[in-house]
């Protein structure tokens, strides 16, 4: 059985646990002392694009691209001539055709265009406690980098301080905190997206957001995700909090009001409770009913004043995929995020993550096919974000090219959270009096960090860039995790520019499926991307036979 390597000697990175295709450990710990590729790039930024110990080494590639079907089995084309998508004023002169001139900015939307500096966005960061703990780092980092961040489901429902009366939110301190933190540093690039599930809809999240924030927020309907095919879960260890959540209308397992369960909890045989969200659309018996119900929901949101609406769907089968694309087109949605199996989570049933749903590459390959069908009928294809186990710049290139020209963003779930953890741990060392508030886990800097430096300006490659952006006085308010996020995004941006320059594509709009090759026949069959030696083979033979 093929397994992803745990260490990369060239980059000097290593995984604490078992790595998956993204390069992240299957279990990513917030107190981790390093140092996977995403972890280390949060500190050193674009430096991690290159092998370590320059001047004392040579290095050679090590890969297993010929084994199995997945994004790893797609190879990126390079070309010996040409330059597409150069900015006005630039020419094919070698002085202009350099990778810093690659424009990786993107946009999405129907009637309103949302601009982004880099073609990435976060996954949904909802009611899991880890999302709440590190939100300042996540949101400030996303705003400074200029990409969208998603507030996930159930944030209002799990907040003890929120007030809900007769199915209507009167106040929601945690939701307000999350939106306001992002908007403080929002400069016109990126977006704050608020996601809704069944409970959020019942609680009036859409109404609350519309009244308080208007068109500053994108509202997102949720069908599912790549990690599981049931609703979201969190785990609580307090009996009274479990009762509170059940009273809020959630499914809580085991039942905290059951006397037998209470006795087991008192005896410590039961130590936690799982809070579950409901499945959506279970009262609809036909696809026609689903379509009508979905369009009615979108129309209701339009009447509330929402000008930007998105949809998030999961790793369901081909019918649900086609439904999501078609309905998003018909309803003129601004963005459709399609999340393949293998996606990350805060708490999903483990074997469900392992065994349910359509894996990312297969799902995204069919996405392209279905978008072409829709386009062939004269319909407008919605702007897409692809998700499901992405973390590196090569992942971004491949996802954008596989479903080009429809894909505008690559959605990353777990990877952008790592800078938040890491930065908070480091900040807690420098500010021990705030360590609990920062949710820092370290008493001292580990060798993996001190190897980069002894003080923040030395440790974080993005420190000076962020300070230049916000000013020296405001820099005192910037979470270290946001600075780490900036370094990570800078590494992704630079790496993507380099891949695109090698493919002679100087803007995202010029990317195409012809920029990819399949490294094995199985991947060729799934994606329709030609095998290595057959890609461009006709042009090669024409040159030889001329």
matplotlib code that plots the C-alpha trace (Angstrom):
import matplotlib.pyplot as plt

x = [0.0, 1.3, 2.0, 3.0, 6.5, 6.8, 9.9, 11.3, 15.1, 15.5, 13.2, 14.0, 10.4, 8.9, 5.4, 4.7, 1.9, 0.9, 0.7, -2.0, -1.8, -2.0, 1.2, -0.6, -0.8, -4.1, -4.4, -3.1, -2.5, -2.7, 0.3, 2.5, 6.1, 6.7, 7.5, 5.5, 5.8, 2.8, 4.0, 7.5, 6.4, 4.3, 7.6, 10.0, 7.6, 8.9, 12.3, 10.7, 10.2, 13.9, 16.1, 18.0, 21.7, 22.3, 26.0, 26.7, 24.3, 22.7, 19.2, 17.0, 13.3, 11.6, 8.1, 5.5, 3.3, 2.8, 0.9, -2.9, -5.4, -5.3, -4.0, -0.5, -0.8, -1.3, 1.9, 2.3, 3.3, 6.2, 6.8, 9.9, 8.2, 5.3, 3.7, 0.0, -1.8, 0.9, -0.3, -0.7, 2.7, 4.6, 6.0, 7.5, 10.9, 12.8, 13.0, 9.2, 8.6, 9.7, 7.6, 7.1, 5.0, 2.5, -0.8, -2.5, -5.3, -8.8, -12.4, -15.8, -19.4, -22.5, -23.7, -21.2, -17.5, -15.6, -11.8, -9.1, -5.4, -4.6, -6.8, -7.5, -10.1, -10.5, -12.9, -15.8, -14.6, -17.7, -18.8, -15.7, -13.9, -10.6, -12.2, -13.3, -10.0, -7.9, -10.4, -8.4, -5.4, -7.4, -9.6, -6.9, -4.5, -7.1, -8.0, -4.4, -3.7, -6.9, -8.7, -12.1, -12.8, -15.9, -17.7, -19.1, -22.4, -23.8, -21.8, -24.9, -26.4, -23.5, -22.8, -24.1, -24.2, -26.4, -30.1, -32.7, -36.4, -39.2, -36.8, -35.2, -31.7, -31.7, -28.0, -25.0, -21.7, -19.6, -20.9, -20.4, -16.9, -16.0, -17.4, -16.1, -12.6, -12.3, -13.9, -11.4, -8.7, -10.7, -9.4, -11.6, -10.0, -11.5, -14.8, -16.4, -18.8, -21.4, -22.6, -26.1, -27.4, -30.9, -30.5, -29.0, -31.9, -34.4, -32.6, -32.8, -29.0, -29.8, -32.1, -29.7, -26.8, -28.8, -30.0, -26.7, -24.2, -26.1, -24.1, -20.7, -21.3, -21.8, -24.4, -23.8, -26.2, -24.8, -25.5, -22.5, -18.8, -16.1, -15.5, -18.9, -22.4, -24.2, -24.5, -21.7, -20.6, -18.8, -17.9, -18.6, -17.5, -20.0, -23.3, -25.1, -23.7, -24.9, -28.4, -28.2, -27.4, -30.3, -32.6, -31.4, -32.8, -29.7, -29.3, -27.1, -25.7, -26.0, -29.1, -28.0, -31.4, -31.5, -31.1, -29.0, -26.6, -26.4, -25.5, -22.8, -21.5, -21.3, -19.4, -17.0, -18.0, -19.3, -17.1, -18.4, -21.4, -21.6, -23.7, -25.1, -26.7, -29.7, -29.6, -31.0, -33.9, -35.1, -38.7, -38.2, -39.1, -38.1, -35.5, -38.2, -39.0, -35.4, -35.1, -38.2, -37.3, -33.7, -34.9, -37.5, -34.8, -32.5, -35.4, -36.1, -32.5, -32.7, -35.8, -33.8, -31.3, -28.6, -26.8, -24.1, -25.1, -22.9, -23.5, -21.2, -21.7, -19.9, -18.6, -22.1, -22.7, -23.1, -26.8, -26.2, -23.1, -25.2, -28.0, -25.6, -24.1, -27.5, -29.2, -26.3, -26.5, -30.3, -30.2, -27.3, -25.3, -21.9, -19.9, -20.2, -17.7, -17.4, -15.6, -14.3, -13.9, -10.8, -11.5, -10.6, -12.7, -12.7, -14.8, -16.3, -16.8, -13.4, -14.5, -17.0, -14.1, -12.3, -15.1, -17.8, -18.2, -16.4, -12.7, -11.6, -10.0, -12.8, -15.4, -13.7, -13.1, -16.9, -17.4, -15.6, -17.6, -20.9, -19.9, -19.2, -22.6, -24.3, -22.2, -23.1, -26.7, -26.1, -26.3, -24.0, -21.6, -21.2, -17.9, -16.3, -14.1, -12.7, -11.9, -10.7, -7.2, -5.2, -2.3, 0.5, 1.0, 1.1, -2.3, -3.6, -2.3, -3.7, -7.2, -7.4, -6.2, -8.3, -11.6, -10.5, -11.9, -14.6, -12.5, -11.7, -10.6, -9.1, -10.7, -8.3, -9.7, -7.0, -3.9, -4.5, -5.3, -1.8, -0.3, -2.9, -1.9, 1.8, 1.6, -0.5, 1.9, 4.8, 3.0, 2.1, 5.8, 6.5, 3.4, 3.1, 0.5, -1.8, -1.0, -4.4, -6.2, -4.1, -4.6, -0.8, 0.4, 4.1, 6.1, 9.3, 10.2, 11.2, 14.3, 12.3, 11.4, 14.7, 16.4, 14.7, 15.3, 15.0, 12.5, 9.4, 10.9, 13.5, 11.2, 8.5, 9.4, 6.2, 6.7, 8.1, 5.6, 2.6, 4.1, 4.5, 0.9, -0.8, 1.7, 4.0, 1.3, -1.3, 1.2, 1.0, -2.6, -1.9, -1.9, 1.3, -0.9, -2.0, 1.7, 2.3, -0.7, 0.9, 4.1, 2.3, 0.2, 3.3, 5.0, 1.9, 1.6, 5.3, 5.2, 2.1, 3.7, 6.7, 4.6, 2.6, 5.6, 7.0, 3.8, 4.0, 0.8, 0.9, -2.7, -5.1, -7.6, -5.1, -4.7, -6.3, -6.5, -3.7, -1.3, -1.7, -0.6, -1.7, 1.2, -0.6, -3.4, -5.9, -5.7, -6.0, -9.2, -10.7, -9.8, -9.6, -6.2, -3.8, -1.0, 2.5, 3.9, 0.6, 0.1, 1.1, 2.3, 0.5, 2.3, 5.6, 5.1, 4.1, 7.4, 9.3, 7.4, 7.5]
y = [0.0, 3.4, 5.8, 9.5, 10.1, 11.6, 13.6, 15.8, 15.9, 18.6, 21.1, 19.9, 19.3, 16.4, 15.3, 14.4, 12.0, 10.1, 12.5, 12.7, 13.9, 17.6, 17.1, 17.7, 15.1, 13.3, 14.6, 18.2, 19.4, 23.0, 22.6, 21.1, 22.2, 21.4, 21.0, 20.0, 22.1, 24.3, 24.8, 25.9, 28.0, 30.1, 31.2, 31.4, 32.1, 31.8, 30.6, 27.1, 26.9, 26.0, 23.2, 24.0, 24.5, 26.2, 26.1, 22.9, 20.5, 19.3, 17.9, 15.7, 15.1, 12.2, 11.4, 8.7, 10.2, 7.0, 5.3, 5.8, 8.4, 11.8, 15.3, 14.0, 12.1, 15.3, 16.9, 20.5, 21.4, 23.7, 25.4, 26.6, 29.6, 32.0, 34.2, 34.5, 37.0, 39.6, 42.9, 45.9, 47.5, 44.2, 42.3, 38.9, 40.4, 38.2, 41.2, 41.2, 37.4, 36.9, 35.2, 38.4, 39.7, 36.9, 38.3, 35.8, 38.1, 36.7, 37.6, 36.0, 37.0, 37.5, 41.1, 42.2, 41.4, 40.3, 40.8, 38.7, 39.2, 35.5, 32.6, 31.0, 31.0, 29.3, 26.5, 27.0, 27.8, 27.3, 26.1, 24.0, 25.5, 25.6, 28.0, 30.3, 30.2, 31.2, 33.3, 36.6, 35.1, 33.4, 36.4, 39.2, 37.1, 36.5, 40.2, 41.3, 38.8, 39.7, 36.4, 35.3, 33.6, 31.6, 31.7, 28.2, 26.9, 26.9, 29.8, 31.5, 28.3, 27.2, 30.7, 30.8, 34.6, 34.8, 35.6, 33.9, 34.5, 32.9, 31.8, 35.1, 36.3, 39.4, 39.4, 37.2, 38.4, 35.7, 36.1, 39.9, 39.4, 37.2, 39.6, 42.7, 41.3, 40.7, 43.9, 45.9, 45.0, 44.4, 46.7, 45.8, 42.4, 39.2, 38.7, 37.6, 34.7, 33.5, 30.0, 28.7, 25.2, 24.1, 25.4, 28.7, 29.2, 28.5, 30.9, 33.7, 34.1, 35.5, 38.1, 39.1, 39.5, 41.4, 43.9, 44.5, 44.2, 44.6, 43.9, 43.7, 40.0, 37.1, 34.6, 30.9, 28.1, 24.7, 21.3, 19.5, 19.1, 16.6, 15.2, 13.7, 13.3, 14.3, 17.6, 19.3, 18.1, 19.4, 17.6, 19.1, 17.8, 19.8, 18.3, 21.6, 22.9, 19.7, 20.4, 24.0, 22.7, 20.3, 23.0, 25.1, 22.4, 20.4, 16.6, 15.7, 12.2, 10.7, 12.4, 14.6, 14.5, 10.7, 9.6, 6.6, 8.9, 11.3, 8.5, 7.3, 10.9, 11.2, 8.0, 9.2, 6.3, 8.9, 12.0, 13.9, 14.6, 15.1, 17.8, 17.2, 19.4, 18.2, 16.9, 19.4, 18.8, 15.5, 16.5, 16.7, 13.5, 14.4, 16.3, 18.7, 19.4, 20.1, 22.5, 24.4, 24.5, 25.7, 28.5, 29.6, 29.8, 31.9, 34.2, 34.7, 35.7, 38.2, 39.8, 40.3, 42.3, 39.9, 40.7, 38.0, 34.4, 31.3, 27.5, 24.9, 21.3, 18.1, 14.9, 13.5, 11.5, 12.8, 13.7, 16.1, 17.5, 18.2, 19.7, 22.1, 23.3, 23.7, 25.4, 27.7, 28.7, 29.2, 31.2, 33.3, 32.5, 34.3, 31.2, 27.4, 25.6, 21.8, 19.9, 16.4, 13.5, 13.6, 17.1, 18.2, 18.7, 19.5, 16.6, 14.1, 10.3, 9.0, 6.0, 8.2, 10.5, 7.4, 5.6, 7.9, 10.1, 10.9, 11.8, 15.2, 14.6, 12.4, 14.8, 17.8, 16.0, 15.4, 19.0, 20.2, 17.8, 19.0, 22.6, 22.0, 20.4, 23.4, 25.9, 24.0, 24.6, 28.3, 28.6, 30.7, 28.5, 29.6, 30.7, 27.8, 27.1, 23.6, 22.1, 18.8, 18.3, 21.3, 23.0, 23.8, 26.0, 23.0, 22.0, 25.5, 25.4, 22.0, 22.7, 26.0, 24.4, 21.2, 23.1, 26.2, 28.6, 28.1, 27.8, 31.1, 30.0, 27.0, 26.4, 25.3, 24.0, 22.8, 24.3, 28.0, 27.2, 26.0, 29.6, 30.6, 27.9, 28.5, 32.2, 32.0, 29.6, 31.9, 35.0, 33.3, 32.8, 36.5, 37.6, 35.1, 37.2, 36.8, 33.2, 31.9, 34.6, 33.8, 30.1, 29.6, 26.1, 26.7, 27.9, 28.4, 28.5, 25.0, 24.5, 24.3, 28.0, 29.3, 27.9, 30.8, 33.5, 34.7, 37.6, 38.0, 40.3, 37.7, 34.6, 35.7, 36.4, 38.4, 40.7, 43.7, 43.4, 43.4, 46.3, 48.3, 47.5, 48.5, 50.9, 50.6, 51.6, 49.2, 46.4, 46.1, 44.9, 42.3, 38.7, 36.8, 34.1, 36.6, 37.4, 33.7, 33.5, 36.3, 34.3, 31.1, 33.0, 34.7, 31.3, 30.0, 33.1, 33.1, 29.3, 29.7, 32.6, 30.4, 27.4, 29.8, 31.5, 28.1, 27.3, 30.8, 31.9, 35.3, 35.7, 33.2, 33.6, 32.0, 28.7, 25.7, 21.9, 21.7, 22.9, 19.5, 16.0, 12.6, 10.6, 7.3, 5.8, 5.6, 9.3, 9.9, 7.8, 9.7, 13.2, 13.1, 14.8, 13.1, 10.8, 12.3, 11.0, 11.6, 15.2, 17.5, 14.4, 15.4, 18.8, 17.0, 14.6, 17.5, 19.2, 16.0, 15.3, 18.8]
z = [0.0, -1.0, 1.9, 1.8, 3.1, 6.5, 5.9, 3.1, 3.5, 0.8, 2.6, 6.1, 6.9, 8.8, 9.9, 13.5, 12.5, 9.4, 6.4, 3.8, 0.2, 1.3, 3.3, 6.6, 9.3, 9.5, 13.0, 13.2, 16.8, 17.8, 20.1, 17.5, 17.6, 14.0, 11.4, 8.3, 5.2, 6.0, 9.6, 8.5, 5.6, 8.1, 9.5, 6.6, 3.8, 0.2, 1.4, 1.8, -2.0, -2.2, -0.8, 2.4, 2.9, -0.5, -1.5, 0.4, -1.3, -4.5, -4.5, -6.6, -6.9, -5.1, -6.2, -6.5, -9.1, -11.0, -8.1, -7.8, -8.8, -7.2, -7.7, -7.0, -10.3, -12.3, -13.7, -14.7, -18.2, -19.1, -22.4, -24.2, -25.9, -25.7, -23.0, -22.5, -20.3, -19.9, -18.3, -20.6, -21.3, -21.0, -24.0, -24.6, -24.0, -21.5, -19.1, -18.9, -18.9, -15.3, -12.6, -10.4, -13.3, -13.1, -11.9, -9.5, -8.5, -9.1, -8.7, -8.4, -8.5, -10.6, -10.6, -7.9, -8.4, -5.3, -5.8, -4.2, -4.2, -4.2, -5.5, -2.2, 0.6, 3.9, 4.6, 7.0, 10.5, 12.6, 16.0, 16.8, 19.7, 17.9, 15.3, 18.1, 20.0, 17.0, 15.1, 15.5, 13.8, 11.0, 10.2, 10.5, 8.5, 5.7, 5.6, 5.4, 2.6, 0.8, 0.5, 1.7, 5.0, 5.9, 9.2, 9.4, 10.7, 14.3, 15.6, 17.1, 18.4, 20.5, 21.9, 25.5, 25.3, 22.2, 22.7, 20.7, 21.3, 19.2, 16.5, 16.1, 17.1, 19.3, 19.9, 19.0, 20.5, 19.0, 15.5, 15.8, 17.0, 14.0, 11.4, 13.1, 13.4, 9.7, 8.6, 10.8, 8.3, 5.2, 2.4, -0.5, -1.4, -0.1, 1.6, 4.9, 4.2, 6.7, 6.3, 7.3, 8.0, 9.1, 12.7, 11.5, 9.2, 12.0, 14.3, 11.8, 11.1, 7.6, 9.0, 11.7, 9.4, 6.8, 9.3, 11.0, 8.2, 4.9, 1.8, 3.7, 4.1, 1.6, 2.8, 2.1, 1.9, 3.0, 1.5, 3.0, 3.0, 2.0, 5.5, 6.2, 4.9, 8.1, 9.9, 11.8, 15.2, 18.3, 21.5, 24.9, 28.3, 30.5, 31.4, 31.8, 28.5, 26.8, 28.2, 27.0, 23.4, 23.5, 24.7, 21.8, 19.5, 18.6, 18.6, 21.5, 21.9, 24.4, 25.8, 28.7, 30.2, 30.4, 34.1, 33.1, 31.1, 34.0, 36.3, 33.9, 33.6, 37.3, 37.5, 34.7, 32.5, 30.1, 29.8, 26.8, 24.6, 20.8, 19.5, 15.9, 13.4, 11.3, 7.7, 5.3, 2.9, 4.5, 3.9, 0.1, -1.8, -5.3, -7.2, -8.4, -4.8, -4.0, -6.9, -5.9, -2.3, -3.0, -5.4, -2.9, -0.2, -2.5, -3.4, 0.3, 0.8, -2.1, -0.5, 2.7, 0.7, 0.0, -3.3, -2.9, -2.2, -2.4, -2.0, -0.4, -1.4, -0.4, -1.8, -2.8, -6.0, -9.5, -9.1, -6.3, -8.1, -11.2, -9.0, -7.3, -10.6, -12.3, -9.4, -8.8, -12.5, -12.5, -9.3, -10.4, -7.3, -6.9, -5.9, -5.7, -3.5, -4.3, -1.5, -2.3, 0.1, 2.1, 3.3, 6.8, 9.9, 13.5, 14.6, 12.1, 12.6, 11.6, 9.5, 7.8, 6.7, 5.5, 3.6, 2.3, -0.7, -4.0, -3.7, -4.7, -8.1, -9.4, -8.1, -9.7, -13.0, -13.3, -12.2, -15.4, -17.5, -16.2, -16.5, -20.2, -20.6, -19.0, -21.1, -24.2, -23.6, -23.4, -19.6, -17.5, -15.5, -11.9, -10.5, -8.7, -5.7, -5.4, -2.0, -0.6, 0.8, -0.6, 1.1, -1.4, -4.5, -6.9, -5.5, -6.4, -9.9, -10.6, -9.2, -11.1, -14.4, -14.1, -14.1, -16.0, -16.8, -14.2, -11.1, -9.4, -6.0, -4.2, -0.8, 1.9, 5.2, 7.6, 6.1, 6.7, 10.4, 11.1, 10.9, 13.5, 15.9, 15.4, 15.7, 18.9, 20.5, 19.8, 20.9, 24.2, 24.9, 24.3, 26.2, 29.1, 30.9, 27.9, 27.2, 28.3, 26.3, 23.3, 23.7, 23.5, 24.4, 24.9, 27.9, 25.8, 22.1, 20.8, 18.7, 15.5, 16.1, 17.6, 14.5, 12.7, 15.3, 18.8, 18.5, 16.4, 13.7, 13.1, 13.4, 11.0, 7.3, 6.9, 9.9, 8.1, 5.2, 7.6, 9.6, 6.4, 5.5, 8.8, 10.4, 13.4, 15.9, 14.6, 14.4, 18.2, 17.7, 15.0, 16.2, 15.5, 13.9, 11.3, 10.6, 10.2, 7.8, 5.7, 5.4, 4.4, 1.8, 0.4, -0.1, -1.9, -4.0, -5.1, -5.8, -7.9, -9.9, -10.6, -11.8, -14.0, -15.5, -16.4, -18.2, -19.9, -18.3, -16.8, -15.6, -14.0, -16.9, -19.3, -17.4, -19.1, -18.8, -21.5, -18.8, -17.1, -17.9, -16.3, -14.9, -15.1, -17.2, -14.3, -13.8, -17.5, -17.6, -14.7, -15.8, -19.6, -19.2, -21.7, -20.5, -20.3, -23.6, -25.5, -24.4, -27.3, -29.2, -32.4, -32.4, -31.8, -34.7, -37.0, -36.2, -37.0, -40.2, -41.6]

ax = plt.figure().add_subplot(projection="3d")
ax.plot(x, y, z, "-o")
ax.set_aspect("equal")
plt.show()
